[in-house]
Amino acid sequence: MSLRESRGGSDAAFDCGLISFADDGIIIVSERFKNDAALLGVKTDGIIRDLTDGHRAYLSWHRTNIFMDKADG
């Protein structure tokens, strides 16, 4: 899957910090969203291929500043 393809049903979840992606492209799902992701059509086994260094830098920023990795966050 490309970066563009991964954005389909996951845009809002990514923008709200409910999902992010590791530097290797594997999806990371917030604990607070794990139970609802499938109900909303978000694939939790996704991977982004062909990431550039620019993508990785942005994803690192996203994980630090936007992603909610705590259930009570």
NURO-833232 format. One line per 8 residues: their letters; for each residue x negated, y, z of N, C-alpha, C. Coordinates in nm, 3 decimals. Atoms other than C-alpha are relative to their C-alpha. Example, Ala and Ser with C-alpha at 12.3 -4.5 7.8 and 13.67 -1.06 7.14 Angstrom:
BEGIN
AS	-0.089/-0.119/0.000/-1.230/-0.450/0.780/-0.090/0.120/0.000  0.082/-0.119/-0.006/-1.367/-0.106/0.714/0.077/0.109/0.073
***
This chain:
BEGIN
MSLRESRG	-0.085/-0.117/0.000/0.000/0.000/0.000/-0.090/0.123/0.000  0.076/-0.124/0.004/-0.126/0.346/-0.075/0.051/0.095/0.108  -0.044/-0.100/-0.098/-0.102/0.648/0.153/0.136/0.054/-0.038  -0.130/-0.052/0.047/0.185/0.781/-0.058/0.112/-0.100/0.026  -0.103/0.102/-0.018/0.379/0.451/-0.044/0.035/-0.018/0.147  -0.025/0.023/-0.142/0.342/0.424/0.333/0.093/0.105/0.059  -0.075/-0.111/-0.057/0.521/0.755/0.386/0.151/-0.016/-0.013  -0.141/0.015/0.027/0.860/0.636/0.257/0.092/0.012/0.119
GSDAAFDC	-0.092/-0.002/-0.113/1.069/0.541/0.561/-0.066/0.043/0.129  0.074/-0.028/-0.122/0.804/0.646/0.808/-0.034/0.148/0.020  0.032/-0.143/-0.008/0.778/1.021/0.744/0.034/0.062/0.135  -0.044/-0.065/-0.124/0.981/1.137/1.043/-0.069/-0.060/0.120  0.067/0.065/-0.113/0.828/0.880/1.277/-0.144/0.046/0.012  0.138/-0.049/0.000/0.478/0.991/1.176/-0.003/0.146/0.046  -0.002/-0.143/-0.034/0.564/1.361/1.199/0.030/0.024/0.147  -0.037/-0.013/-0.141/0.714/1.312/1.547/-0.099/-0.069/0.094
GLISFADD	0.100/0.066/-0.083/0.417/1.108/1.669/0.040/-0.137/0.049  -0.043/0.133/-0.044/0.602/0.780/1.703/-0.082/-0.111/-0.064  0.097/0.090/0.060/0.360/0.609/1.465/-0.121/0.081/-0.044  0.119/-0.059/0.059/0.009/0.679/1.348/-0.074/-0.114/-0.070  0.079/0.102/0.068/-0.264/0.489/1.166/-0.142/0.004/0.052  0.140/0.012/-0.040/-0.605/0.364/1.275/-0.089/0.035/-0.118  0.093/-0.034/0.108/-0.915/0.451/1.074/-0.008/-0.108/-0.107  0.000/0.107/0.100/-0.887/0.112/0.901/0.134/-0.011/-0.072
GIIIVSER	-0.127/-0.006/0.070/-0.532/0.199/0.790/0.113/-0.079/0.064  -0.104/0.079/-0.066/-0.343/-0.031/1.028/0.092/0.091/0.080  -0.098/-0.082/-0.070/-0.023/0.118/1.166/-0.012/-0.020/0.152  -0.005/0.001/-0.147/-0.010/0.204/1.537/0.139/0.051/0.037  -0.136/-0.037/-0.038/0.337/0.217/1.691/0.002/0.037/0.148  -0.012/-0.046/-0.138/0.407/0.415/2.007/0.084/-0.098/0.081  -0.077/0.086/-0.090/0.531/0.212/2.303/0.145/0.045/0.008  -0.137/-0.051/-0.013/0.837/0.437/2.320/0.083/-0.025/-0.124
FKNDAALL	-0.070/0.020/0.127/0.929/0.349/1.960/0.006/-0.146/-0.044  0.011/0.139/0.044/0.848/-0.024/1.937/0.135/-0.068/-0.014  -0.129/0.068/0.004/1.203/-0.139/2.011/0.094/0.056/-0.106  -0.091/-0.064/0.096/1.367/0.102/1.766/-0.054/0.007/-0.142  0.061/-0.016/0.132/1.126/0.098/1.473/0.071/-0.081/-0.107  -0.065/0.085/0.100/1.285/-0.195/1.291/0.143/0.045/-0.028  -0.137/-0.048/0.018/1.635/-0.057/1.348/0.007/0.119/-0.095  0.005/-0.119/0.083/1.531/0.259/1.167/-0.074/-0.024/-0.132
GVKTDGII	0.062/0.036/0.126/1.361/0.074/0.883/-0.148/0.031/-0.011  0.143/-0.027/0.001/1.004/0.151/0.983/-0.075/-0.133/0.011  0.080/0.123/-0.002/0.767/-0.134/0.896/-0.113/0.016/0.101  0.103/-0.008/-0.104/0.542/-0.203/1.193/-0.121/-0.087/-0.031  0.116/0.082/0.040/0.304/-0.431/1.004/-0.071/0.061/-0.120  0.056/-0.067/0.117/0.198/-0.175/0.747/-0.149/0.030/0.012  0.140/-0.041/0.007/-0.151/-0.087/0.638/-0.015/0.093/-0.121  0.030/-0.093/0.108/-0.273/0.202/0.427/-0.135/-0.040/-0.058
RDLTDGHR	0.125/0.036/0.067/-0.538/0.112/0.173/-0.061/0.125/-0.066  0.071/-0.105/0.073/-0.796/0.334/0.005/-0.003/0.134/0.074  0.013/-0.125/-0.075/-0.830/0.590/0.286/-0.132/0.067/-0.033  0.122/-0.078/0.020/-1.079/0.866/0.220/-0.049/0.050/0.136  0.050/-0.059/-0.124/-1.296/1.032/0.483/0.091/0.114/0.047  -0.094/-0.107/-0.035/-1.053/1.326/0.471/0.125/-0.056/0.068  -0.115/0.064/-0.064/-0.761/1.095/0.551/-0.035/-0.042/0.143  0.041/0.048/-0.133/-0.954/0.941/0.841/-0.015/0.116/0.098
AYLSWHRT	0.014/-0.117/-0.088/-1.036/1.285/0.982/0.138/0.050/0.044  -0.135/-0.046/-0.035/-0.670/1.389/0.967/0.068/-0.100/0.093  -0.063/0.101/-0.086/-0.553/1.059/1.118/-0.058/0.003/0.141  0.061/-0.014/-0.132/-0.801/1.100/1.403/0.061/0.118/0.074  -0.063/-0.118/-0.060/-0.662/1.449/1.468/0.145/-0.033/0.041  -0.139/0.036/-0.027/-0.305/1.312/1.449/0.010/-0.089/0.125  -0.004/0.089/-0.116/-0.379/1.036/1.702/-0.027/0.077/0.129  0.036/-0.078/-0.119/-0.529/1.289/1.944/0.106/0.104/0.036
NIFMDKAD	-0.086/-0.116/-0.025/-0.277/1.572/1.905/0.150/-0.023/-0.017  -0.142/0.020/0.030/0.054/1.430/1.783/0.054/-0.133/0.051  -0.045/0.135/-0.032/0.077/1.056/1.847/0.030/-0.015/0.149  -0.042/0.025/-0.138/0.265/0.960/2.164/-0.026/-0.146/0.033  0.037/0.139/-0.027/0.089/0.650/2.288/0.047/-0.050/0.135  -0.052/0.042/-0.130/0.258/0.637/2.628/0.153/-0.009/-0.006  -0.145/0.021/0.001/0.613/0.508/2.688/0.076/0.119/0.060  -0.069/-0.111/-0.067/0.696/0.809/2.908/-0.042/0.135/-0.057
G	0.058/-0.121/0.056/0.511/1.065/2.688/0.095/0.087/-0.065
***
